[in-house]
Amino acid sequence: MKTEKKRVQSIAKQKIAVEIEDLKKVVPLVVELQDLLLQLEAESIEDFENNVNALTQFTNPMVSASAFNLDSQYKRLLQLQKLIDNRLRSEDLTASKELKSELFKAIKEKYTSYYSAADLKLKKTLEEIMVKYNSLNQEQRQQIGFNMSNELIYNPFSNLKN
């Protein structure tokens, strides 16, 4: 099976930089969320809600958290979840709380566009035409031109026309 290497058409470097900068601002929030969940002995917010509801037999996690005097921590968890807005997960961070290289690669890939097979074929054809046209001297180039329909035709004053 032949794997064809894709040719890059463009990379939106500014968009990549903006998204990475945005994610770097979210890192402290994710770290705080992790620490708070660790203090509450839960893997996730849902896990915490299930645990306190199971202990109190209530169905409302806010009431359950209040019963254990954990309502401020639960409110902060919800606030952090809203601020993070699923942009970053703890799995996206290294042990030193930095963004993983895989995340950088995914962001770069997201903002990279590639030529399609049809585009590459057209590009090759146009490049061949340009090379042939550019190989003509100035006098030879004046023998042809574009008409109103953008078609390449002989110049009306060309001595090569019929």
Secondary structure as UniProt FT lines:
FT   STRAND          8..11
FT   HELIX           13..39
FT   TURN            40..41
FT   HELIX           45..56
FT   HELIX           61..67
FT   TURN            68..69
FT   HELIX           71..84
FT   TURN            85..86
FT   HELIX           90..92
FT   TURN            95..96
FT   HELIX           101..110
FT   STRAND          112..114
FT   HELIX           117..134
FT   HELIX           138..141
FT   TURN            142..143
FT   STRAND          144..146
FT   TURN            148..149
FT   STRAND          152..154
FT   TURN            156..157
//
